[in-house]
Amino acid sequence: QMSEDGGAGEPLSGDQKREIAVWFLANAPTGEIHYVAKDVRALLGDDAAYEAAAAEAYPEYNKTHLLSLQLPDRSGDVNNHHNLWGD
């Protein structure tokens, strides 16, 4: 947060840090989350905030980057471990 004179305002709260970290993790490019996670963890400097953010963001990231493949012979089952599509 910037003050009117361009300087830093109040420090971010733990919740604000977590929300920002969740956004960066959940919006990481496909296949790049481990790079983003390393940078986010280093920037936060707060393992508790990082762990909370990761616990929230990784499931969201995994759902949005889920690939559905159709086998040519239509054999096999789609792994529906988290019951994302219902039964």
C-alpha contacts under 8 A as a table, 3 or more apart, distances in Angstrom:
res1	aa1	res2	aa2	distance
1	Q	8	A	6.16
1	Q	9	G	5.19
1	Q	10	E	6.75
1	Q	11	P	7.76
1	Q	12	L	7.79
2	M	5	D	7.86
2	M	6	G	5.70
2	M	7	G	5.64
2	M	8	A	4.80
2	M	9	G	5.01
3	S	6	G	5.39
3	S	7	G	5.46
3	S	8	A	5.96
3	S	9	G	5.10
4	E	7	G	7.41
8	A	11	P	7.92
12	L	15	D	7.99
12	L	16	Q	5.80
12	L	17	K	6.27
13	S	16	Q	5.13
13	S	17	K	6.26
14	G	17	K	5.11
14	G	18	R	6.14
14	G	49	A	6.32
15	D	18	R	5.01
15	D	19	E	6.12
15	D	49	A	7.75
16	Q	19	E	5.11
16	Q	20	I	6.22
17	K	20	I	5.28
17	K	21	A	6.10
17	K	44	L	7.14
17	K	49	A	6.73
18	R	21	A	5.07
18	R	22	V	6.02
18	R	49	A	5.38
18	R	50	Y	6.69
18	R	52	A	6.74
18	R	53	A	5.09
19	E	22	V	5.10
19	E	23	W	6.30
19	E	53	A	7.01
20	I	23	W	5.18
20	I	24	F	6.43
21	A	24	F	5.22
21	A	25	L	6.09
21	A	40	V	6.38
21	A	50	Y	7.05
21	A	53	A	5.85
21	A	54	A	7.91
22	V	25	L	5.16
22	V	26	A	5.83
22	V	53	A	4.92
22	V	54	A	6.71
22	V	56	E	6.74
22	V	57	A	5.11
23	W	26	A	5.28
23	W	27	N	5.98
23	W	57	A	7.48
24	F	27	N	5.26
24	F	28	A	6.02
24	F	36	V	7.28
24	F	40	V	7.70
25	L	28	A	5.29
25	L	33	I	6.33
25	L	36	V	6.41
25	L	37	A	6.35
25	L	40	V	7.89
25	L	53	A	7.98
25	L	54	A	7.24
25	L	57	A	5.87
25	L	58	Y	7.19
25	L	61	Y	7.32
26	A	57	A	5.00
26	A	58	Y	6.63
26	A	60	E	6.15
26	A	61	Y	4.73
27	N	61	Y	7.07
28	A	32	E	6.12
28	A	33	I	5.29
28	A	36	V	6.46
28	A	61	Y	7.79
29	P	32	E	5.33
29	P	33	I	6.75
30	T	33	I	7.15
30	T	65	H	6.60
31	G	34	H	7.73
32	E	35	Y	5.52
32	E	36	V	6.48
33	I	36	V	5.00
33	I	37	A	5.83
34	H	37	A	5.00
34	H	38	K	6.21
35	Y	38	K	5.26
35	Y	39	D	6.46
36	V	39	D	5.20
36	V	40	V	6.02
37	A	40	V	5.05
37	A	41	R	5.99
38	K	41	R	5.31
38	K	42	A	6.31
39	D	42	A	5.13
39	D	43	L	6.11
40	V	43	L	5.11
40	V	44	L	6.00
40	V	50	Y	7.53
41	R	44	L	5.28
41	R	45	G	6.23
41	R	46	D	7.24
41	R	47	D	7.00
41	R	50	Y	5.82
42	A	45	G	5.44
44	L	47	D	7.63
44	L	49	A	7.47
44	L	50	Y	6.98
46	D	49	A	5.45
46	D	50	Y	6.25
47	D	50	Y	4.98
47	D	51	E	6.00
48	A	51	E	5.20
48	A	52	A	6.22
49	A	52	A	5.22
49	A	53	A	6.13
50	Y	53	A	5.05
50	Y	54	A	5.99
51	E	54	A	5.08
51	E	55	A	6.08
52	A	55	A	5.23
52	A	56	E	6.48
53	A	56	E	5.25
53	A	57	A	5.92
54	A	57	A	5.02
54	A	58	Y	5.61
55	A	58	Y	6.05
55	A	59	P	7.34
56	E	59	P	6.48
56	E	60	E	7.06
57	A	60	E	5.20
57	A	61	Y	5.98
58	Y	61	Y	4.96
58	Y	62	N	5.99
59	P	62	N	5.08
59	P	63	K	6.20
60	E	63	K	5.22
60	E	64	T	6.28
61	Y	64	T	5.29
61	Y	65	H	6.14
62	N	65	H	5.21
62	N	66	L	5.90
63	K	66	L	5.19
68	S	78	V	7.52
69	L	78	V	7.76
70	Q	74	R	6.52
71	L	74	R	4.91
71	L	75	S	6.28
71	L	76	G	7.41
72	P	75	S	7.76
80	N	83	N	5.08
80	N	84	L	6.45
80	N	85	W	7.48
81	H	84	L	7.80
83	N	86	G	5.30
83	N	87	D	7.20
